[in-house]
Amino acid sequence: MKSKMVAPSSALLSGALLVLSQLTSAFYLPGVAPTSYKPGDLVSLNVNSVKPVAAQRDSLLHSVMSYDYYNEKFHFCQPENGPQYVSESLGSILFGDRIMTSPFELHMAQNETCKQLCEATYDRFSAHFVNKRILKGYALNWLVDGLPAGQQIVDELTQTTFYSPGFALGYTSIGESDPEVFFNNHYDILVEYHEVSGQADQLRVVGVIVQPSSKSYDGDADCGDHSPVVLSEGKEAETRVKFTYSVYWTKSETAWATRWDKYLHVFDPKIHWFSLVNSAVVVIFLTVTVTSVLFRALKKDIARYNRLDSINLEDLSGTSALEDGVQEDSGWKLVHGDVFRTPSHPLLLSVFLGNGAQLFVITGFTICFALLGFLSPSNRGSLGTIIMFLYTLLSFIGGYVSSRTYKSLGGEKWKLNIALTPILVPGIVFSTFFLLNLFLWANNASGAVPFTTMLVIIAIWFVISVPLSVAGSWLGFRARPVEPPVRTNQIPRQIPPTTTYLKPVPSMLLVGILPFGAIFVELYFIMSSIWFSKIYYMFGFLFLCYGLMIITCAAVTVLMVYFLLCAENYHWQWRSFLAAGMSAGYIFANALIYLVSKLQLSGVSGIVLYTGYSALISFLFFILTGSIGFFSSWWFVHKIYGSIKID
Ligand SMILES: *[C@@H]1O[C@H](CO)[C@@H](O)[C@H](O)[C@H]1NC(C)=O
């Protein structure tokens, strides 16, 4: 029944998706200007770090650490004068790219078969290391003219072929408990090239596939059929391996502008649409219900309060009416003298809120940039660079919001507020990042951010970000604080005991799950793109999901605050922040479930890294959603107390 109803609409939606994807592809900004080659010109082949992907035997991820291509234990052939780093953007380095030159020589449009590279000797330690990486499903990442060398994969569901970046370091025999491990030492490099408007001397690279294979050469390295290479781990064992490659060029109709399309494969768009429509329906239903119920209740309340008020005023001597009024006067109006009382720890709250506002704007801008195609994967590392850039610039907003909120909440330690806003949250993030990096350093993994890059980040932070934040804070303190519409009483009111579901923990759990539900499916795809090194390119979905999440977050928090105030509990500030922020708790729990179900990390450092990064992301998300919850509640509280008359 349900599926029947979904079918036609999903067809429509896939159509819309197609149009959408074509629109976005028209927007690809050229990451680099196209390079045209003449036949025979040398085309660069650079190597990137060796990264783990899902292992072929069980589709699970076994590691989260990547290694330098020229890590000595791999014994890969080096160019004559030693490998050189190719310059990269900051974002690219932060996201784990380590691009270096290679000894491979590719001549445009010239097929070459069986070219020999170096010969390497694997002692048992190297052999053990490499075999372990093969078992864990590591993949090599090459870039030919900036295009990642991939494997061709057929999507079973849609029967379309696409390229998945990276190709296997080796392979294993299937279906045995103790599988044999084979090492790939021959590469068939298939490059597609395109003639620019039919001119034979303007050729561009538009597709790269590498088919690796394993050939154990006894005598000549002739690239014929040989038994596969096994790196022996026995005592005193040494395995000599010759590396060879062939290059085949084929002409293609794909234009340079669309050469990335094959890499940007959306797995099963129906799932995205289905989940999106699902959560959209839930969210809209929820929001409409919340607003209409709330509206009606509030209207009634406000009318009653104001009527009682006028009765009291008209009939001052009528004790019965006054008694009546006191009796009727219940609910959220009762706490009008306390609702704008300064919450506990206003400093911490306002610092979080400032940073939350900053994150909110950063996320919005980043997703918009992504929608416009700025983050197309042809701009390597553009995501990291843009986030760094926006973070630095928008410190100003963080400072402004933090100080103005602090002043409005009645805080007095304004110097501390100015100092903590640009230090506390970034400090937590940076020190966690630094600690996790120590783990990577200890494991000699290439994901470790180089020390100089760390220094650059600290420099940017203190030289640009902190002054901007201080300037924002100064303006925030100069600005008029947000005046509460009602006066606060001298003596705090007693808070009656609340029902179970309004207690802090249950209310947090209830409120947090809804925003999480709005982004759940998209989150799954983002996680698999982070940990399985897949390209994420569904920013349209992400944009809609983010919008839905904001609406849900605001709506449920406001509802909770209304109930809270009706129960005469006026501690709404921290409660709204924590309740909305709880969706980050669900995100973290989800990450842990993902760890158990999709990853099979062996070793402590892998697990520490994974949980560390997940905790970091969840923490940022906590501040983001918490701030959304707080500010929508603040607005709401202002509105309702602004619309009643209080003598
Ligand atoms: C190069 O090899 C490819 C694939 O085998 C083939 O289609 C193409 O015609 C060859 N080109 C030349 C110039 O021989």
The ligand as an SDF file (V2000), in Angstrom:
LIG
                    3D

 14 14  0  0  0  0  0  0  0  0999 V2000
   45.6580    2.1250  -27.2170 C   0  0  0  0  0  0  0  0  0  0  0  0
   45.0140    1.0930  -26.4890 O   0  0  0  0  0  0  0  0  0  0  0  0
   43.6080    1.1810  -26.4640 C   0  0  0  0  0  0  0  0  0  0  0  0
   43.0770    0.1220  -25.5380 C   0  0  0  0  0  0  0  0  0  0  0  0
   43.6230   -1.1220  -25.8260 O   0  0  0  0  0  0  0  0  0  0  0  0
   43.0680    1.0780  -27.8760 C   0  0  0  0  0  0  0  0  0  0  0  0
   41.6660    1.1980  -27.8870 O   0  0  0  0  0  0  0  0  0  0  0  0
   43.6700    2.1960  -28.6990 C   0  0  0  0  0  0  0  0  0  0  0  0
   43.2710    2.0810  -30.0520 O   0  0  0  0  0  0  0  0  0  0  0  0
   45.1920    2.1500  -28.6430 C   0  0  0  0  0  0  0  0  0  0  0  0
   45.7250    3.3140  -29.2920 N   0  0  0  0  0  0  0  0  0  0  0  0
   46.7280    3.2690  -30.1520 C   0  0  0  0  0  0  0  0  0  0  0  0
   47.1940    4.5830  -30.6910 C   0  0  0  0  0  0  0  0  0  0  0  0
   47.2170    2.2370  -30.4970 O   0  0  0  0  0  0  0  0  0  0  0  0
  1  2  1  0
  1 10  1  0
  2  3  1  0
  3  4  1  0
  3  6  1  0
  4  5  1  0
  6  7  1  0
  6  8  1  0
  8  9  1  0
  8 10  1  0
 10 11  1  0
 11 12  1  0
 12 13  1  0
 12 14  2  0
M  END
$$$$
